Amino acid sequence: MRSLQAADLMDSPWYLALCRPNQGHIAFRQLEQRGFDVFMPRHKATRHWRGRVIEEMRPVFGGYLFLGTDPAHPR
């Protein structure tokens, strides 16, 4: 995933996009390949699975991602 700088966040208007359940990473990758600025904040979370503790990066806003685009220049 590409890291966005503060200047990138101010260049264009941002929209909130709703994703299918547990498919945010796929939407992120496909939108990024099409040239959109995509932002999906994540945090480190721990969960228990089959008797083990697993640390993983989870989306802060599950099922949503932020999409930056310029309406004057559609992609």
Distance bins in CASP14 RR format, pairs under 12 A and 6 or more apart:
PFRMAT RR
TARGET T0000
AUTHOR 0000-0000-0000
RMODE 2
METHOD distances of the structure
MODEL  1
1 24 0 0 0 0 0 1 0 0 0 0 0
1 25 0 0 0 0 1 0 0 0 0 0 0
1 28 1 0 0 1 0 0 0 0 0 0 0
1 29 0 0 0 0 1 0 0 0 0 0 0
1 31 0 0 0 0 0 1 0 0 0 0 0
1 32 1 0 0 1 0 0 0 0 0 0 0
1 37 0 0 0 0 0 1 0 0 0 0 0
1 38 0 0 0 0 1 0 0 0 0 0 0
1 39 0 0 0 0 1 0 0 0 0 0 0
1 40 1 0 0 1 0 0 0 0 0 0 0
1 41 0 0 0 0 0 1 0 0 0 0 0
1 42 0 0 0 0 1 0 0 0 0 0 0
1 57 0 0 0 0 1 0 0 0 0 0 0
1 59 0 0 0 0 0 1 0 0 0 0 0
1 65 0 0 0 0 0 1 0 0 0 0 0
2 8 0 0 0 0 1 0 0 0 0 0 0
2 28 0 0 0 0 1 0 0 0 0 0 0
2 29 0 0 0 0 0 1 0 0 0 0 0
2 31 0 0 0 0 0 1 0 0 0 0 0
2 32 1 0 0 1 0 0 0 0 0 0 0
2 33 0 0 0 0 0 1 0 0 0 0 0
2 35 0 0 0 0 0 1 0 0 0 0 0
2 36 0 0 0 0 0 1 0 0 0 0 0
2 37 0 0 0 0 1 0 0 0 0 0 0
2 38 0 0 0 0 1 0 0 0 0 0 0
2 39 0 0 0 0 1 0 0 0 0 0 0
2 40 0 0 0 0 0 1 0 0 0 0 0
3 9 0 0 0 0 0 1 0 0 0 0 0
3 32 0 0 0 0 0 1 0 0 0 0 0
3 37 0 0 0 0 0 1 0 0 0 0 0
3 38 0 0 0 0 0 1 0 0 0 0 0
3 39 0 0 0 0 1 0 0 0 0 0 0
3 40 0 0 0 0 0 1 0 0 0 0 0
3 41 0 0 0 0 0 1 0 0 0 0 0
3 42 0 0 0 0 0 1 0 0 0 0 0
4 10 0 0 0 0 0 1 0 0 0 0 0
4 11 0 0 0 0 1 0 0 0 0 0 0
4 12 0 0 0 0 0 1 0 0 0 0 0
4 14 0 0 0 0 0 1 0 0 0 0 0
4 32 0 0 0 0 0 1 0 0 0 0 0
4 36 0 0 0 0 0 1 0 0 0 0 0
4 37 1 0 0 1 0 0 0 0 0 0 0
4 38 0 0 0 0 1 0 0 0 0 0 0
4 39 1 0 1 0 0 0 0 0 0 0 0
4 40 0 0 0 0 0 1 0 0 0 0 0
4 41 0 0 0 0 0 1 0 0 0 0 0
4 66 0 0 0 0 1 0 0 0 0 0 0
4 67 0 0 0 0 0 1 0 0 0 0 0
4 68 0 0 0 0 1 0 0 0 0 0 0
5 11 0 0 0 0 1 0 0 0 0 0 0
5 37 0 0 0 0 0 1 0 0 0 0 0
5 39 0 0 0 0 0 1 0 0 0 0 0
6 39 0 0 0 0 0 1 0 0 0 0 0
7 37 0 0 0 0 0 1 0 0 0 0 0
8 14 0 0 0 0 0 1 0 0 0 0 0
8 36 0 0 0 0 0 1 0 0 0 0 0
8 37 1 0 0 1 0 0 0 0 0 0 0
8 38 0 0 0 0 0 1 0 0 0 0 0
8 39 0 0 0 0 1 0 0 0 0 0 0
8 66 0 0 0 0 0 1 0 0 0 0 0
8 68 0 0 0 0 1 0 0 0 0 0 0
9 37 0 0 0 0 1 0 0 0 0 0 0
9 38 0 0 0 0 0 1 0 0 0 0 0
9 39 1 0 0 1 0 0 0 0 0 0 0
9 41 0 0 0 0 0 1 0 0 0 0 0
9 66 0 0 0 0 1 0 0 0 0 0 0
9 68 0 0 0 0 1 0 0 0 0 0 0
10 37 0 0 0 0 0 1 0 0 0 0 0
10 68 0 0 0 0 0 1 0 0 0 0 0
11 37 1 0 0 1 0 0 0 0 0 0 0
11 68 0 0 0 0 1 0 0 0 0 0 0
11 69 0 0 0 0 0 1 0 0 0 0 0
11 70 1 0 0 1 0 0 0 0 0 0 0
11 73 0 0 0 0 0 1 0 0 0 0 0
12 35 0 0 0 0 0 1 0 0 0 0 0
12 36 0 0 0 0 1 0 0 0 0 0 0
12 37 1 0 0 1 0 0 0 0 0 0 0
12 38 0 0 0 0 0 1 0 0 0 0 0
12 39 0 0 0 0 0 1 0 0 0 0 0
12 66 0 0 0 0 0 1 0 0 0 0 0
12 67 0 0 0 0 1 0 0 0 0 0 0
12 68 1 0 1 0 0 0 0 0 0 0 0
12 69 1 0 1 0 0 0 0 0 0 0 0
12 70 1 0 1 0 0 0 0 0 0 0 0
12 71 0 0 0 0 1 0 0 0 0 0 0
12 72 0 0 0 0 1 0 0 0 0 0 0
12 73 0 0 0 0 1 0 0 0 0 0 0
12 74 0 0 0 0 0 1 0 0 0 0 0
12 75 0 0 0 0 0 1 0 0 0 0 0
13 37 0 0 0 0 0 1 0 0 0 0 0
13 66 0 0 0 0 0 1 0 0 0 0 0
13 67 0 0 0 0 1 0 0 0 0 0 0
13 68 1 0 0 1 0 0 0 0 0 0 0
13 69 1 0 0 1 0 0 0 0 0 0 0
13 70 1 0 0 1 0 0 0 0 0 0 0
13 71 1 0 0 1 0 0 0 0 0 0 0
13 72 0 0 0 0 0 1 0 0 0 0 0
13 73 0 0 0 0 0 1 0 0 0 0 0
14 36 0 0 0 0 0 1 0 0 0 0 0
14 37 0 0 0 0 1 0 0 0 0 0 0
14 38 0 0 0 0 0 1 0 0 0 0 0
14 39 1 0 0 1 0 0 0 0 0 0 0
14 64 0 0 0 0 0 1 0 0 0 0 0
14 65 0 0 0 0 0 1 0 0 0 0 0
14 66 1 0 1 0 0 0 0 0 0 0 0
14 67 1 0 0 1 0 0 0 0 0 0 0
14 68 1 0 1 0 0 0 0 0 0 0 0
14 69 0 0 0 0 1 0 0 0 0 0 0
14 70 0 0 0 0 0 1 0 0 0 0 0
14 71 0 0 0 0 0 1 0 0 0 0 0
15 31 0 0 0 0 0 1 0 0 0 0 0
15 36 0 0 0 0 1 0 0 0 0 0 0
15 37 0 0 0 0 0 1 0 0 0 0 0
15 38 0 0 0 0 0 1 0 0 0 0 0
15 39 0 0 0 0 0 1 0 0 0 0 0
15 64 0 0 0 0 0 1 0 0 0 0 0
15 65 0 0 0 0 1 0 0 0 0 0 0
15 66 1 0 0 1 0 0 0 0 0 0 0
15 67 1 0 1 0 0 0 0 0 0 0 0
15 68 1 0 0 1 0 0 0 0 0 0 0
15 69 1 0 0 1 0 0 0 0 0 0 0
15 70 0 0 0 0 0 1 0 0 0 0 0
15 71 0 0 0 0 1 0 0 0 0 0 0
16 38 0 0 0 0 0 1 0 0 0 0 0
16 39 0 0 0 0 0 1 0 0 0 0 0
16 40 0 0 0 0 0 1 0 0 0 0 0
16 61 0 0 0 0 1 0 0 0 0 0 0
16 62 0 0 0 0 0 1 0 0 0 0 0
16 63 0 0 0 0 0 1 0 0 0 0 0
16 64 1 0 1 0 0 0 0 0 0 0 0
16 65 1 0 0 1 0 0 0 0 0 0 0
16 66 1 0 0 1 0 0 0 0 0 0 0
16 67 1 0 0 1 0 0 0 0 0 0 0
16 68 0 0 0 0 0 1 0 0 0 0 0
17 23 0 0 0 0 0 1 0 0 0 0 0
17 24 0 0 0 0 1 0 0 0 0 0 0
17 27 1 0 0 1 0 0 0 0 0 0 0
17 28 0 0 0 0 1 0 0 0 0 0 0
17 30 0 0 0 0 0 1 0 0 0 0 0
17 31 1 0 0 1 0 0 0 0 0 0 0
17 36 0 0 0 0 1 0 0 0 0 0 0
17 37 0 0 0 0 0 1 0 0 0 0 0
17 38 0 0 0 0 1 0 0 0 0 0 0
17 39 0 0 0 0 0 1 0 0 0 0 0
17 40 0 0 0 0 1 0 0 0 0 0 0
17 61 0 0 0 0 0 1 0 0 0 0 0
17 62 0 0 0 0 0 1 0 0 0 0 0
17 63 0 0 0 0 1 0 0 0 0 0 0
17 64 1 0 0 1 0 0 0 0 0 0 0
17 65 1 0 1 0 0 0 0 0 0 0 0
17 66 1 0 0 1 0 0 0 0 0 0 0
17 67 1 0 1 0 0 0 0 0 0 0 0
17 68 0 0 0 0 1 0 0 0 0 0 0
17 69 0 0 0 0 0 1 0 0 0 0 0
18 24 0 0 0 0 1 0 0 0 0 0 0
18 27 0 0 0 0 1 0 0 0 0 0 0
18 61 0 0 0 0 0 1 0 0 0 0 0
18 62 0 0 0 0 1 0 0 0 0 0 0
18 63 1 0 0 1 0 0 0 0 0 0 0
18 64 1 0 0 1 0 0 0 0 0 0 0
18 65 0 0 0 0 1 0 0 0 0 0 0
18 66 0 0 0 0 0 1 0 0 0 0 0
18 67 0 0 0 0 0 1 0 0 0 0 0
19 25 0 0 0 0 1 0 0 0 0 0 0
19 26 0 0 0 0 1 0 0 0 0 0 0
19 27 1 0 1 0 0 0 0 0 0 0 0
19 28 0 0 0 0 1 0 0 0 0 0 0
19 29 0 0 0 0 0 1 0 0 0 0 0
19 30 0 0 0 0 0 1 0 0 0 0 0
19 31 0 0 0 0 1 0 0 0 0 0 0
19 38 0 0 0 0 0 1 0 0 0 0 0
19 40 0 0 0 0 1 0 0 0 0 0 0
19 59 0 0 0 0 1 0 0 0 0 0 0
19 61 0 0 0 0 1 0 0 0 0 0 0
19 62 0 0 0 0 1 0 0 0 0 0 0
19 63 1 0 1 0 0 0 0 0 0 0 0
19 64 1 0 0 1 0 0 0 0 0 0 0
19 65 1 0 0 1 0 0 0 0 0 0 0
19 66 0 0 0 0 0 1 0 0 0 0 0
19 67 0 0 0 0 0 1 0 0 0 0 0
20 26 0 0 0 0 1 0 0 0 0 0 0
20 27 1 0 0 1 0 0 0 0 0 0 0
20 30 0 0 0 0 0 1 0 0 0 0 0
20 62 0 0 0 0 0 1 0 0 0 0 0
20 63 1 0 0 1 0 0 0 0 0 0 0
20 64 0 0 0 0 0 1 0 0 0 0 0
20 65 0 0 0 0 0 1 0 0 0 0 0
21 27 0 0 0 0 0 1 0 0 0 0 0
21 59 0 0 0 0 0 1 0 0 0 0 0
21 62 0 0 0 0 1 0 0 0 0 0 0
21 63 1 0 0 1 0 0 0 0 0 0 0
21 64 0 0 0 0 0 1 0 0 0 0 0
22 58 0 0 0 0 0 1 0 0 0 0 0
22 59 0 0 0 0 1 0 0 0 0 0 0
22 62 0 0 0 0 1 0 0 0 0 0 0
22 63 0 0 0 0 1 0 0 0 0 0 0
23 29 0 0 0 0 0 1 0 0 0 0 0
23 30 0 0 0 0 1 0 0 0 0 0 0
23 31 0 0 0 0 0 1 0 0 0 0 0
23 40 0 0 0 0 0 1 0 0 0 0 0
23 59 0 0 0 0 0 1 0 0 0 0 0
23 62 0 0 0 0 0 1 0 0 0 0 0
23 63 1 0 0 1 0 0 0 0 0 0 0
23 64 0 0 0 0 0 1 0 0 0 0 0
23 65 0 0 0 0 0 1 0 0 0 0 0
24 30 0 0 0 0 1 0 0 0 0 0 0
24 31 0 0 0 0 1 0 0 0 0 0 0
24 32 0 0 0 0 0 1 0 0 0 0 0
24 38 0 0 0 0 1 0 0 0 0 0 0
24 40 1 0 0 1 0 0 0 0 0 0 0
24 42 0 0 0 0 0 1 0 0 0 0 0
24 58 0 0 0 0 0 1 0 0 0 0 0
24 59 1 0 0 1 0 0 0 0 0 0 0
24 61 0 0 0 0 0 1 0 0 0 0 0
24 62 1 0 0 1 0 0 0 0 0 0 0
24 63 1 0 1 0 0 0 0 0 0 0 0
24 64 0 0 0 0 1 0 0 0 0 0 0
24 65 1 0 0 1 0 0 0 0 0 0 0
24 66 0 0 0 0 0 1 0 0 0 0 0
24 67 0 0 0 0 0 1 0 0 0 0 0
25 31 0 0 0 0 0 1 0 0 0 0 0
25 32 0 0 0 0 0 1 0 0 0 0 0
25 38 0 0 0 0 0 1 0 0 0 0 0
25 40 1 0 0 1 0 0 0 0 0 0 0
25 42 0 0 0 0 0 1 0 0 0 0 0
25 56 0 0 0 0 0 1 0 0 0 0 0
25 57 0 0 0 0 0 1 0 0 0 0 0
25 58 0 0 0 0 0 1 0 0 0 0 0
25 59 0 0 0 0 1 0 0 0 0 0 0
25 62 0 0 0 0 0 1 0 0 0 0 0
25 63 0 0 0 0 0 1 0 0 0 0 0
25 65 0 0 0 0 1 0 0 0 0 0 0
26 32 0 0 0 0 0 1 0 0 0 0 0
26 33 0 0 0 0 0 1 0 0 0 0 0
26 38 0 0 0 0 0 1 0 0 0 0 0
26 40 0 0 0 0 0 1 0 0 0 0 0
26 63 0 0 0 0 0 1 0 0 0 0 0
26 65 0 0 0 0 0 1 0 0 0 0 0
27 33 0 0 0 0 0 1 0 0 0 0 0
27 34 0 0 0 0 0 1 0 0 0 0 0
27 36 0 0 0 0 0 1 0 0 0 0 0
27 38 0 0 0 0 1 0 0 0 0 0 0
27 40 0 0 0 0 1 0 0 0 0 0 0
27 59 0 0 0 0 0 1 0 0 0 0 0
27 62 0 0 0 0 0 1 0 0 0 0 0
27 63 0 0 0 0 1 0 0 0 0 0 0
27 64 0 0 0 0 1 0 0 0 0 0 0
27 65 1 0 0 1 0 0 0 0 0 0 0
27 66 0 0 0 0 0 1 0 0 0 0 0
27 67 0 0 0 0 1 0 0 0 0 0 0
28 34 0 0 0 0 0 1 0 0 0 0 0
28 35 0 0 0 0 0 1 0 0 0 0 0
28 36 0 0 0 0 1 0 0 0 0 0 0
28 37 0 0 0 0 0 1 0 0 0 0 0
28 38 1 0 1 0 0 0 0 0 0 0 0
28 39 0 0 0 0 1 0 0 0 0 0 0
28 40 1 0 1 0 0 0 0 0 0 0 0
28 41 0 0 0 0 0 1 0 0 0 0 0
28 42 0 0 0 0 0 1 0 0 0 0 0
28 59 0 0 0 0 1 0 0 0 0 0 0
28 62 0 0 0 0 0 1 0 0 0 0 0
28 63 0 0 0 0 0 1 0 0 0 0 0
28 64 0 0 0 0 0 1 0 0 0 0 0
28 65 1 0 1 0 0 0 0 0 0 0 0
28 66 0 0 0 0 0 1 0 0 0 0 0
28 67 0 0 0 0 1 0 0 0 0 0 0
29 35 0 0 0 0 0 1 0 0 0 0 0
29 36 0 0 0 0 0 1 0 0 0 0 0
29 38 0 0 0 0 1 0 0 0 0 0 0
29 40 0 0 0 0 0 1 0 0 0 0 0
29 65 0 0 0 0 0 1 0 0 0 0 0
30 36 0 0 0 0 1 0 0 0 0 0 0
30 38 0 0 0 0 1 0 0 0 0 0 0
30 65 0 0 0 0 0 1 0 0 0 0 0
30 67 0 0 0 0 0 1 0 0 0 0 0
31 37 0 0 0 0 1 0 0 0 0 0 0
31 38 1 0 1 0 0 0 0 0 0 0 0
31 39 0 0 0 0 0 1 0 0 0 0 0
31 40 0 0 0 0 1 0 0 0 0 0 0
31 65 1 0 0 1 0 0 0 0 0 0 0
31 66 0 0 0 0 0 1 0 0 0 0 0
31 67 1 0 0 1 0 0 0 0 0 0 0
31 68 0 0 0 0 1 0 0 0 0 0 0
31 69 0 0 0 0 1 0 0 0 0 0 0
31 75 0 0 0 0 1 0 0 0 0 0 0
32 38 1 0 1 0 0 0 0 0 0 0 0
32 39 0 0 0 0 0 1 0 0 0 0 0
32 40 0 0 0 0 1 0 0 0 0 0 0
32 65 0 0 0 0 0 1 0 0 0 0 0
32 67 0 0 0 0 0 1 0 0 0 0 0
32 68 0 0 0 0 0 1 0 0 0 0 0
32 75 0 0 0 0 0 1 0 0 0 0 0
33 75 0 0 0 0 0 1 0 0 0 0 0
34 67 0 0 0 0 0 1 0 0 0 0 0
34 68 0 0 0 0 0 1 0 0 0 0 0
34 69 0 0 0 0 1 0 0 0 0 0 0
34 74 0 0 0 0 0 1 0 0 0 0 0
34 75 1 0 1 0 0 0 0 0 0 0 0
35 67 0 0 0 0 0 1 0 0 0 0 0
35 68 0 0 0 0 1 0 0 0 0 0 0
35 69 0 0 0 0 1 0 0 0 0 0 0
35 70 0 0 0 0 0 1 0 0 0 0 0
35 73 0 0 0 0 0 1 0 0 0 0 0
35 74 0 0 0 0 0 1 0 0 0 0 0
35 75 1 0 0 1 0 0 0 0 0 0 0
36 65 0 0 0 0 1 0 0 0 0 0 0
36 66 0 0 0 0 0 1 0 0 0 0 0
36 67 1 0 1 0 0 0 0 0 0 0 0
36 68 1 0 0 1 0 0 0 0 0 0 0
36 69 1 0 1 0 0 0 0 0 0 0 0
36 70 0 0 0 0 0 1 0 0 0 0 0
36 73 0 0 0 0 0 1 0 0 0 0 0
36 74 0 0 0 0 0 1 0 0 0 0 0
36 75 1 0 0 1 0 0 0 0 0 0 0
37 65 0 0 0 0 0 1 0 0 0 0 0
37 66 0 0 0 0 1 0 0 0 0 0 0
37 67 1 0 0 1 0 0 0 0 0 0 0
37 68 1 0 1 0 0 0 0 0 0 0 0
37 69 1 0 0 1 0 0 0 0 0 0 0
37 70 0 0 0 0 1 0 0 0 0 0 0
37 75 0 0 0 0 0 1 0 0 0 0 0
38 64 0 0 0 0 0 1 0 0 0 0 0
38 65 1 0 1 0 0 0 0 0 0 0 0
38 66 1 0 0 1 0 0 0 0 0 0 0
38 67 1 0 1 0 0 0 0 0 0 0 0
38 68 1 0 0 1 0 0 0 0 0 0 0
38 69 0 0 0 0 1 0 0 0 0 0 0
38 75 0 0 0 0 0 1 0 0 0 0 0
39 59 0 0 0 0 0 1 0 0 0 0 0
39 60 0 0 0 0 0 1 0 0 0 0 0
39 61 0 0 0 0 0 1 0 0 0 0 0
39 64 0 0 0 0 0 1 0 0 0 0 0
39 65 1 0 0 1 0 0 0 0 0 0 0
39 66 1 0 1 0 0 0 0 0 0 0 0
39 67 1 0 0 1 0 0 0 0 0 0 0
39 68 1 0 0 1 0 0 0 0 0 0 0
39 69 0 0 0 0 0 1 0 0 0 0 0
40 57 0 0 0 0 0 1 0 0 0 0 0
40 58 0 0 0 0 0 1 0 0 0 0 0
40 59 1 0 1 0 0 0 0 0 0 0 0
40 60 0 0 0 0 1 0 0 0 0 0 0
40 61 1 0 0 1 0 0 0 0 0 0 0
40 62 0 0 0 0 1 0 0 0 0 0 0
40 63 0 0 0 0 1 0 0 0 0 0 0
40 64 0 0 0 0 1 0 0 0 0 0 0
40 65 1 0 1 0 0 0 0 0 0 0 0
40 66 1 0 0 1 0 0 0 0 0 0 0
40 67 0 0 0 0 1 0 0 0 0 0 0
40 68 0 0 0 0 0 1 0 0 0 0 0
41 57 0 0 0 0 0 1 0 0 0 0 0
41 58 0 0 0 0 0 1 0 0 0 0 0
41 59 1 0 0 1 0 0 0 0 0 0 0
41 60 1 0 1 0 0 0 0 0 0 0 0
41 61 1 0 0 1 0 0 0 0 0 0 0
41 62 0 0 0 0 1 0 0 0 0 0 0
41 63 0 0 0 0 0 1 0 0 0 0 0
41 64 0 0 0 0 1 0 0 0 0 0 0
41 65 0 0 0 0 1 0 0 0 0 0 0
41 66 0 0 0 0 1 0 0 0 0 0 0
42 56 0 0 0 0 1 0 0 0 0 0 0
42 57 1 0 1 0 0 0 0 0 0 0 0
42 58 1 0 0 1 0 0 0 0 0 0 0
42 59 1 0 1 0 0 0 0 0 0 0 0
42 60 1 0 0 1 0 0 0 0 0 0 0
42 61 0 0 0 0 1 0 0 0 0 0 0
42 62 0 0 0 0 1 0 0 0 0 0 0
42 65 0 0 0 0 0 1 0 0 0 0 0
43 55 0 0 0 0 0 1 0 0 0 0 0
43 56 0 0 0 0 1 0 0 0 0 0 0
43 57 1 0 0 1 0 0 0 0 0 0 0
43 58 1 0 0 1 0 0 0 0 0 0 0
43 59 0 0 0 0 1 0 0 0 0 0 0
43 60 1 0 1 0 0 0 0 0 0 0 0
43 61 0 0 0 0 0 1 0 0 0 0 0
43 62 0 0 0 0 0 1 0 0 0 0 0
44 54 0 0 0 0 0 1 0 0 0 0 0
44 55 1 0 0 1 0 0 0 0 0 0 0
44 56 1 0 0 1 0 0 0 0 0 0 0
44 57 1 0 0 1 0 0 0 0 0 0 0
44 58 1 0 0 1 0 0 0 0 0 0 0
44 59 0 0 0 0 0 1 0 0 0 0 0
44 60 0 0 0 0 0 1 0 0 0 0 0
45 53 0 0 0 0 0 1 0 0 0 0 0
45 54 0 0 0 0 1 0 0 0 0 0 0
45 55 1 0 0 1 0 0 0 0 0 0 0
45 56 1 0 0 1 0 0 0 0 0 0 0
45 57 1 0 0 1 0 0 0 0 0 0 0
45 58 1 0 1 0 0 0 0 0 0 0 0
45 59 0 0 0 0 1 0 0 0 0 0 0
45 60 0 0 0 0 1 0 0 0 0 0 0
45 62 0 0 0 0 0 1 0 0 0 0 0
46 52 0 0 0 0 0 1 0 0 0 0 0
46 53 1 0 1 0 0 0 0 0 0 0 0
46 54 1 0 0 1 0 0 0 0 0 0 0
46 55 1 0 1 0 0 0 0 0 0 0 0
46 56 1 0 0 1 0 0 0 0 0 0 0
46 57 0 0 0 0 0 1 0 0 0 0 0
46 58 0 0 0 0 1 0 0 0 0 0 0
47 53 1 0 0 1 0 0 0 0 0 0 0
47 54 1 0 1 0 0 0 0 0 0 0 0
47 55 0 0 0 0 1 0 0 0 0 0 0
47 56 1 0 0 1 0 0 0 0 0 0 0
47 57 0 0 0 0 0 1 0 0 0 0 0
47 58 0 0 0 0 1 0 0 0 0 0 0
48 54 1 0 0 1 0 0 0 0 0 0 0
48 55 0 0 0 0 0 1 0 0 0 0 0
48 56 0 0 0 0 0 1 0 0 0 0 0
49 55 0 0 0 0 0 1 0 0 0 0 0
49 56 0 0 0 0 1 0 0 0 0 0 0
59 65 1 0 0 1 0 0 0 0 0 0 0
59 66 0 0 0 0 0 1 0 0 0 0 0
60 66 0 0 0 0 0 1 0 0 0 0 0
67 75 0 0 0 0 0 1 0 0 0 0 0
68 75 0 0 0 0 0 1 0 0 0 0 0
69 75 1 0 0 1 0 0 0 0 0 0 0
END
